[in-house]
Amino acid sequence: MQFSAIAVFALFAGVMAANEGFVVVKRQAVERRQIDVSAPAMSDANGNVVAFDSTKVVIKRD
């Protein structure tokens, strides 16, 4: 009986502690244009999706 009371108290304390720092983050707004998943693409430094063009890749050879 003592173990059950301690376990229930520990679960209750954990739930109460988690509720204080719990923050719901909303998803980003869906843009109207859809990205074609069959075409090669990558993201730039700002997180924008840009089309990948292999002819613009520079390979440095020594």
C-alpha positions as CSV (number, residue, x, y, z in Angstrom):
1,M,0.0,0.0,0.0
2,Q,2.9,2.4,0.8
3,F,4.5,1.8,-2.6
4,S,1.2,2.5,-4.4
5,A,0.7,5.8,-2.5
6,I,4.3,6.9,-3.3
7,A,4.0,5.9,-6.9
8,V,0.7,7.8,-7.4
9,F,2.2,10.8,-5.6
10,A,5.3,10.7,-7.9
11,L,3.1,10.5,-11.0
12,F,1.0,13.3,-9.9
13,A,4.0,15.5,-9.0
14,G,5.5,14.7,-12.4
15,V,2.3,15.7,-14.3
16,M,2.0,18.9,-12.3
17,A,5.7,19.8,-12.9
18,A,5.3,19.1,-16.7
19,N,2.3,21.4,-17.0
20,E,4.1,24.5,-15.8
21,G,6.8,24.4,-18.6
22,F,4.6,22.9,-21.3
23,V,4.3,25.1,-24.4
24,V,2.3,24.3,-27.5
25,V,4.1,25.4,-30.7
26,K,1.7,25.9,-33.6
27,R,2.7,24.6,-37.1
28,Q,3.9,27.0,-39.7
29,A,1.2,28.3,-42.1
30,V,0.9,26.2,-45.2
31,E,1.8,28.1,-48.3
32,R,-0.4,27.9,-51.4
33,R,2.3,26.7,-53.7
34,Q,3.1,23.0,-53.2
35,I,6.6,21.6,-53.6
36,D,7.0,18.9,-56.2
37,V,8.6,16.0,-54.3
38,S,9.7,14.3,-57.4
39,A,12.0,17.2,-58.4
40,P,15.4,17.6,-56.7
41,A,15.4,20.5,-54.1
42,M,17.3,21.8,-51.2
43,S,17.0,24.5,-48.6
44,D,19.0,27.7,-48.4
45,A,20.5,29.3,-45.2
46,N,17.1,30.9,-44.4
47,G,15.2,27.6,-44.7
48,N,13.5,28.4,-48.0
49,V,13.1,25.5,-50.4
50,V,15.0,26.1,-53.7
51,A,15.3,24.0,-56.8
52,F,18.5,22.1,-57.1
53,D,20.5,22.6,-60.4
54,S,23.5,20.3,-60.8
55,T,24.9,22.5,-63.6
56,K,25.6,25.3,-61.0
57,V,27.6,23.1,-58.7
58,V,31.3,24.0,-58.7
59,I,33.7,21.2,-58.0
60,K,37.1,22.3,-56.9
61,R,39.9,19.9,-58.0
62,D,43.5,20.3,-57.0
